[in-house]
Amino acid sequence: MLRLASGGDRAVFVGDLLHSPVQILDPGLNSNACLAPEQAVASRRRILGRAADERELLVPAHFGGAGALEVRRNGAGFALGPWAAAGPARGSSASE
């Protein structure tokens, strides 16, 4: 996992912490790659909570497609926020 901050913008690159968006909705779901299931659940809840509270953009490594998303609190759990597409920022070109 890696955190990045620039000005007021924040992002967290979650690597192997999440394998599916379903794990955001239910952090208690483990994949067969979770070798320490209880620790994996605790880590997901902690990282998702911080991402929601500090408005960090979540950058997954294993979700289909490209991009990042916001995570929001939903009662005691979490919800998927808006997706941000990967690629050059609007108004810029690849040659800049």
Chimera marker file (.cmm) of the C-alpha trace (Angstrom):
<marker_set name="trace">
<marker id="1" x="0.000" y="0.000" z="0.000" r="1" g="1" b="0" radius="0.5"/>
<marker id="2" x="1.189" y="3.503" z="-0.827" r="1" g="1" b="0" radius="0.5"/>
<marker id="3" x="-0.262" y="6.900" z="0.056" r="1" g="1" b="0" radius="0.5"/>
<marker id="4" x="0.293" y="9.966" z="-2.105" r="1" g="1" b="0" radius="0.5"/>
<marker id="5" x="-0.544" y="13.591" z="-1.280" r="1" g="1" b="0" radius="0.5"/>
<marker id="6" x="-0.206" y="16.706" z="-3.414" r="1" g="1" b="0" radius="0.5"/>
<marker id="7" x="-1.691" y="19.931" z="-2.146" r="1" g="1" b="0" radius="0.5"/>
<marker id="8" x="-5.195" y="19.040" z="-1.015" r="1" g="1" b="0" radius="0.5"/>
<marker id="9" x="-5.395" y="15.900" z="-3.169" r="1" g="1" b="0" radius="0.5"/>
<marker id="10" x="-4.858" y="12.475" z="-1.614" r="1" g="1" b="0" radius="0.5"/>
<marker id="11" x="-4.729" y="8.944" z="-2.994" r="1" g="1" b="0" radius="0.5"/>
<marker id="12" x="-4.106" y="5.503" z="-1.570" r="1" g="1" b="0" radius="0.5"/>
<marker id="13" x="-2.818" y="2.695" z="-3.797" r="1" g="1" b="0" radius="0.5"/>
<marker id="14" x="-4.193" y="-0.463" z="-2.167" r="1" g="1" b="0" radius="0.5"/>
<marker id="15" x="-2.312" y="-3.221" z="-3.998" r="1" g="1" b="0" radius="0.5"/>
<marker id="16" x="-3.454" y="-6.647" z="-2.780" r="1" g="1" b="0" radius="0.5"/>
<marker id="17" x="-5.719" y="-5.279" z="-0.058" r="1" g="1" b="0" radius="0.5"/>
<marker id="18" x="-8.773" y="-5.422" z="-2.357" r="1" g="1" b="0" radius="0.5"/>
<marker id="19" x="-9.492" y="-7.887" z="-5.139" r="1" g="1" b="0" radius="0.5"/>
<marker id="20" x="-13.068" y="-6.834" z="-5.962" r="1" g="1" b="0" radius="0.5"/>
<marker id="21" x="-15.313" y="-3.789" z="-5.438" r="1" g="1" b="0" radius="0.5"/>
<marker id="22" x="-17.560" y="-6.142" z="-3.452" r="1" g="1" b="0" radius="0.5"/>
<marker id="23" x="-14.918" y="-6.066" z="-0.702" r="1" g="1" b="0" radius="0.5"/>
<marker id="24" x="-15.568" y="-2.342" z="-0.275" r="1" g="1" b="0" radius="0.5"/>
<marker id="25" x="-19.252" y="-3.027" z="0.317" r="1" g="1" b="0" radius="0.5"/>
<marker id="26" x="-18.409" y="-5.977" z="2.590" r="1" g="1" b="0" radius="0.5"/>
<marker id="27" x="-14.823" y="-5.750" z="3.908" r="1" g="1" b="0" radius="0.5"/>
<marker id="28" x="-15.388" y="-9.067" z="5.713" r="1" g="1" b="0" radius="0.5"/>
<marker id="29" x="-15.174" y="-10.996" z="2.447" r="1" g="1" b="0" radius="0.5"/>
<marker id="30" x="-11.781" y="-12.539" z="1.837" r="1" g="1" b="0" radius="0.5"/>
<marker id="31" x="-10.354" y="-13.959" z="-1.376" r="1" g="1" b="0" radius="0.5"/>
<marker id="32" x="-8.352" y="-17.169" z="-1.522" r="1" g="1" b="0" radius="0.5"/>
<marker id="33" x="-5.243" y="-14.921" z="-1.614" r="1" g="1" b="0" radius="0.5"/>
<marker id="34" x="-5.835" y="-13.717" z="1.979" r="1" g="1" b="0" radius="0.5"/>
<marker id="35" x="-3.371" y="-15.824" z="3.957" r="1" g="1" b="0" radius="0.5"/>
<marker id="36" x="-4.261" y="-14.183" z="7.302" r="1" g="1" b="0" radius="0.5"/>
<marker id="37" x="-8.070" y="-13.719" z="6.959" r="1" g="1" b="0" radius="0.5"/>
<marker id="38" x="-8.731" y="-11.876" z="10.239" r="1" g="1" b="0" radius="0.5"/>
<marker id="39" x="-5.831" y="-9.488" z="9.685" r="1" g="1" b="0" radius="0.5"/>
<marker id="40" x="-6.957" y="-8.893" z="6.075" r="1" g="1" b="0" radius="0.5"/>
<marker id="41" x="-10.463" y="-7.900" z="7.215" r="1" g="1" b="0" radius="0.5"/>
<marker id="42" x="-9.076" y="-5.556" z="9.905" r="1" g="1" b="0" radius="0.5"/>
<marker id="43" x="-6.670" y="-3.972" z="7.393" r="1" g="1" b="0" radius="0.5"/>
<marker id="44" x="-9.430" y="-3.417" z="4.825" r="1" g="1" b="0" radius="0.5"/>
<marker id="45" x="-11.708" y="-1.785" z="7.394" r="1" g="1" b="0" radius="0.5"/>
<marker id="46" x="-8.916" y="0.481" z="8.651" r="1" g="1" b="0" radius="0.5"/>
<marker id="47" x="-7.772" y="1.572" z="5.167" r="1" g="1" b="0" radius="0.5"/>
<marker id="48" x="-11.310" y="2.044" z="3.840" r="1" g="1" b="0" radius="0.5"/>
<marker id="49" x="-12.228" y="4.082" z="6.923" r="1" g="1" b="0" radius="0.5"/>
<marker id="50" x="-9.282" y="6.395" z="6.479" r="1" g="1" b="0" radius="0.5"/>
<marker id="51" x="-9.944" y="6.726" z="2.732" r="1" g="1" b="0" radius="0.5"/>
<marker id="52" x="-13.560" y="7.701" z="3.446" r="1" g="1" b="0" radius="0.5"/>
<marker id="53" x="-12.758" y="10.058" z="6.325" r="1" g="1" b="0" radius="0.5"/>
<marker id="54" x="-9.820" y="11.806" z="4.637" r="1" g="1" b="0" radius="0.5"/>
<marker id="55" x="-11.321" y="11.783" z="1.127" r="1" g="1" b="0" radius="0.5"/>
<marker id="56" x="-8.449" y="9.778" z="-0.303" r="1" g="1" b="0" radius="0.5"/>
<marker id="57" x="-8.965" y="8.534" z="-3.850" r="1" g="1" b="0" radius="0.5"/>
<marker id="58" x="-8.713" y="4.724" z="-3.767" r="1" g="1" b="0" radius="0.5"/>
<marker id="59" x="-6.525" y="3.269" z="-6.535" r="1" g="1" b="0" radius="0.5"/>
<marker id="60" x="-7.075" y="-0.505" z="-6.815" r="1" g="1" b="0" radius="0.5"/>
<marker id="61" x="-4.647" y="-2.880" z="-8.492" r="1" g="1" b="0" radius="0.5"/>
<marker id="62" x="-7.006" y="-5.790" z="-9.203" r="1" g="1" b="0" radius="0.5"/>
<marker id="63" x="-10.320" y="-4.284" z="-10.329" r="1" g="1" b="0" radius="0.5"/>
<marker id="64" x="-11.265" y="-4.632" z="-13.999" r="1" g="1" b="0" radius="0.5"/>
<marker id="65" x="-10.662" y="-1.536" z="-16.098" r="1" g="1" b="0" radius="0.5"/>
<marker id="66" x="-8.594" y="1.489" z="-15.223" r="1" g="1" b="0" radius="0.5"/>
<marker id="67" x="-9.251" y="4.251" z="-12.776" r="1" g="1" b="0" radius="0.5"/>
<marker id="68" x="-9.786" y="5.035" z="-9.141" r="1" g="1" b="0" radius="0.5"/>
<marker id="69" x="-12.767" y="5.691" z="-6.936" r="1" g="1" b="0" radius="0.5"/>
<marker id="70" x="-13.949" y="7.477" z="-3.864" r="1" g="1" b="0" radius="0.5"/>
<marker id="71" x="-15.086" y="5.475" z="-0.842" r="1" g="1" b="0" radius="0.5"/>
<marker id="72" x="-17.865" y="6.786" z="1.361" r="1" g="1" b="0" radius="0.5"/>
<marker id="73" x="-19.162" y="5.746" z="4.747" r="1" g="1" b="0" radius="0.5"/>
<marker id="74" x="-22.575" y="4.120" z="4.683" r="1" g="1" b="0" radius="0.5"/>
<marker id="75" x="-23.733" y="3.632" z="8.265" r="1" g="1" b="0" radius="0.5"/>
<marker id="76" x="-21.280" y="1.174" z="9.831" r="1" g="1" b="0" radius="0.5"/>
<marker id="77" x="-20.058" y="0.109" z="6.369" r="1" g="1" b="0" radius="0.5"/>
<marker id="78" x="-18.843" y="1.638" z="3.145" r="1" g="1" b="0" radius="0.5"/>
<marker id="79" x="-20.242" y="2.554" z="-0.268" r="1" g="1" b="0" radius="0.5"/>
<marker id="80" x="-18.695" y="3.138" z="-3.674" r="1" g="1" b="0" radius="0.5"/>
<marker id="81" x="-18.370" y="6.790" z="-4.569" r="1" g="1" b="0" radius="0.5"/>
<marker id="82" x="-17.701" y="8.278" z="-7.995" r="1" g="1" b="0" radius="0.5"/>
<marker id="83" x="-15.072" y="6.710" z="-10.261" r="1" g="1" b="0" radius="0.5"/>
<marker id="84" x="-12.237" y="8.796" z="-11.681" r="1" g="1" b="0" radius="0.5"/>
<marker id="85" x="-10.996" y="7.576" z="-15.043" r="1" g="1" b="0" radius="0.5"/>
<marker id="86" x="-7.268" y="7.091" z="-15.546" r="1" g="1" b="0" radius="0.5"/>
<marker id="87" x="-5.538" y="9.115" z="-18.222" r="1" g="1" b="0" radius="0.5"/>
<marker id="88" x="-4.498" y="12.694" z="-18.915" r="1" g="1" b="0" radius="0.5"/>
<marker id="89" x="-6.366" y="15.389" z="-17.020" r="1" g="1" b="0" radius="0.5"/>
<marker id="90" x="-9.034" y="17.248" z="-18.952" r="1" g="1" b="0" radius="0.5"/>
<marker id="91" x="-7.564" y="20.149" z="-20.856" r="1" g="1" b="0" radius="0.5"/>
<marker id="92" x="-4.131" y="18.555" z="-21.127" r="1" g="1" b="0" radius="0.5"/>
<marker id="93" x="-2.555" y="16.567" z="-23.866" r="1" g="1" b="0" radius="0.5"/>
<marker id="94" x="-0.252" y="13.561" z="-23.768" r="1" g="1" b="0" radius="0.5"/>
<marker id="95" x="2.552" y="15.723" z="-25.173" r="1" g="1" b="0" radius="0.5"/>
<marker id="96" x="2.557" y="18.191" z="-22.242" r="1" g="1" b="0" radius="0.5"/>
<link id1="1" id2="2" r="1" g="1" b="0" radius="0.2"/>
<link id1="2" id2="3" r="1" g="1" b="0" radius="0.2"/>
<link id1="3" id2="4" r="1" g="1" b="0" radius="0.2"/>
<link id1="4" id2="5" r="1" g="1" b="0" radius="0.2"/>
<link id1="5" id2="6" r="1" g="1" b="0" radius="0.2"/>
<link id1="6" id2="7" r="1" g="1" b="0" radius="0.2"/>
<link id1="7" id2="8" r="1" g="1" b="0" radius="0.2"/>
<link id1="8" id2="9" r="1" g="1" b="0" radius="0.2"/>
<link id1="9" id2="10" r="1" g="1" b="0" radius="0.2"/>
<link id1="10" id2="11" r="1" g="1" b="0" radius="0.2"/>
<link id1="11" id2="12" r="1" g="1" b="0" radius="0.2"/>
<link id1="12" id2="13" r="1" g="1" b="0" radius="0.2"/>
<link id1="13" id2="14" r="1" g="1" b="0" radius="0.2"/>
<link id1="14" id2="15" r="1" g="1" b="0" radius="0.2"/>
<link id1="15" id2="16" r="1" g="1" b="0" radius="0.2"/>
<link id1="16" id2="17" r="1" g="1" b="0" radius="0.2"/>
<link id1="17" id2="18" r="1" g="1" b="0" radius="0.2"/>
<link id1="18" id2="19" r="1" g="1" b="0" radius="0.2"/>
<link id1="19" id2="20" r="1" g="1" b="0" radius="0.2"/>
<link id1="20" id2="21" r="1" g="1" b="0" radius="0.2"/>
<link id1="21" id2="22" r="1" g="1" b="0" radius="0.2"/>
<link id1="22" id2="23" r="1" g="1" b="0" radius="0.2"/>
<link id1="23" id2="24" r="1" g="1" b="0" radius="0.2"/>
<link id1="24" id2="25" r="1" g="1" b="0" radius="0.2"/>
<link id1="25" id2="26" r="1" g="1" b="0" radius="0.2"/>
<link id1="26" id2="27" r="1" g="1" b="0" radius="0.2"/>
<link id1="27" id2="28" r="1" g="1" b="0" radius="0.2"/>
<link id1="28" id2="29" r="1" g="1" b="0" radius="0.2"/>
<link id1="29" id2="30" r="1" g="1" b="0" radius="0.2"/>
<link id1="30" id2="31" r="1" g="1" b="0" radius="0.2"/>
<link id1="31" id2="32" r="1" g="1" b="0" radius="0.2"/>
<link id1="32" id2="33" r="1" g="1" b="0" radius="0.2"/>
<link id1="33" id2="34" r="1" g="1" b="0" radius="0.2"/>
<link id1="34" id2="35" r="1" g="1" b="0" radius="0.2"/>
<link id1="35" id2="36" r="1" g="1" b="0" radius="0.2"/>
<link id1="36" id2="37" r="1" g="1" b="0" radius="0.2"/>
<link id1="37" id2="38" r="1" g="1" b="0" radius="0.2"/>
<link id1="38" id2="39" r="1" g="1" b="0" radius="0.2"/>
<link id1="39" id2="40" r="1" g="1" b="0" radius="0.2"/>
<link id1="40" id2="41" r="1" g="1" b="0" radius="0.2"/>
<link id1="41" id2="42" r="1" g="1" b="0" radius="0.2"/>
<link id1="42" id2="43" r="1" g="1" b="0" radius="0.2"/>
<link id1="43" id2="44" r="1" g="1" b="0" radius="0.2"/>
<link id1="44" id2="45" r="1" g="1" b="0" radius="0.2"/>
<link id1="45" id2="46" r="1" g="1" b="0" radius="0.2"/>
<link id1="46" id2="47" r="1" g="1" b="0" radius="0.2"/>
<link id1="47" id2="48" r="1" g="1" b="0" radius="0.2"/>
<link id1="48" id2="49" r="1" g="1" b="0" radius="0.2"/>
<link id1="49" id2="50" r="1" g="1" b="0" radius="0.2"/>
<link id1="50" id2="51" r="1" g="1" b="0" radius="0.2"/>
<link id1="51" id2="52" r="1" g="1" b="0" radius="0.2"/>
<link id1="52" id2="53" r="1" g="1" b="0" radius="0.2"/>
<link id1="53" id2="54" r="1" g="1" b="0" radius="0.2"/>
<link id1="54" id2="55" r="1" g="1" b="0" radius="0.2"/>
<link id1="55" id2="56" r="1" g="1" b="0" radius="0.2"/>
<link id1="56" id2="57" r="1" g="1" b="0" radius="0.2"/>
<link id1="57" id2="58" r="1" g="1" b="0" radius="0.2"/>
<link id1="58" id2="59" r="1" g="1" b="0" radius="0.2"/>
<link id1="59" id2="60" r="1" g="1" b="0" radius="0.2"/>
<link id1="60" id2="61" r="1" g="1" b="0" radius="0.2"/>
<link id1="61" id2="62" r="1" g="1" b="0" radius="0.2"/>
<link id1="62" id2="63" r="1" g="1" b="0" radius="0.2"/>
<link id1="63" id2="64" r="1" g="1" b="0" radius="0.2"/>
<link id1="64" id2="65" r="1" g="1" b="0" radius="0.2"/>
<link id1="65" id2="66" r="1" g="1" b="0" radius="0.2"/>
<link id1="66" id2="67" r="1" g="1" b="0" radius="0.2"/>
<link id1="67" id2="68" r="1" g="1" b="0" radius="0.2"/>
<link id1="68" id2="69" r="1" g="1" b="0" radius="0.2"/>
<link id1="69" id2="70" r="1" g="1" b="0" radius="0.2"/>
<link id1="70" id2="71" r="1" g="1" b="0" radius="0.2"/>
<link id1="71" id2="72" r="1" g="1" b="0" radius="0.2"/>
<link id1="72" id2="73" r="1" g="1" b="0" radius="0.2"/>
<link id1="73" id2="74" r="1" g="1" b="0" radius="0.2"/>
<link id1="74" id2="75" r="1" g="1" b="0" radius="0.2"/>
<link id1="75" id2="76" r="1" g="1" b="0" radius="0.2"/>
<link id1="76" id2="77" r="1" g="1" b="0" radius="0.2"/>
<link id1="77" id2="78" r="1" g="1" b="0" radius="0.2"/>
<link id1="78" id2="79" r="1" g="1" b="0" radius="0.2"/>
<link id1="79" id2="80" r="1" g="1" b="0" radius="0.2"/>
<link id1="80" id2="81" r="1" g="1" b="0" radius="0.2"/>
<link id1="81" id2="82" r="1" g="1" b="0" radius="0.2"/>
<link id1="82" id2="83" r="1" g="1" b="0" radius="0.2"/>
<link id1="83" id2="84" r="1" g="1" b="0" radius="0.2"/>
<link id1="84" id2="85" r="1" g="1" b="0" radius="0.2"/>
<link id1="85" id2="86" r="1" g="1" b="0" radius="0.2"/>
<link id1="86" id2="87" r="1" g="1" b="0" radius="0.2"/>
<link id1="87" id2="88" r="1" g="1" b="0" radius="0.2"/>
<link id1="88" id2="89" r="1" g="1" b="0" radius="0.2"/>
<link id1="89" id2="90" r="1" g="1" b="0" radius="0.2"/>
<link id1="90" id2="91" r="1" g="1" b="0" radius="0.2"/>
<link id1="91" id2="92" r="1" g="1" b="0" radius="0.2"/>
<link id1="92" id2="93" r="1" g="1" b="0" radius="0.2"/>
<link id1="93" id2="94" r="1" g="1" b="0" radius="0.2"/>
<link id1="94" id2="95" r="1" g="1" b="0" radius="0.2"/>
<link id1="95" id2="96" r="1" g="1" b="0" radius="0.2"/>
</marker_set>
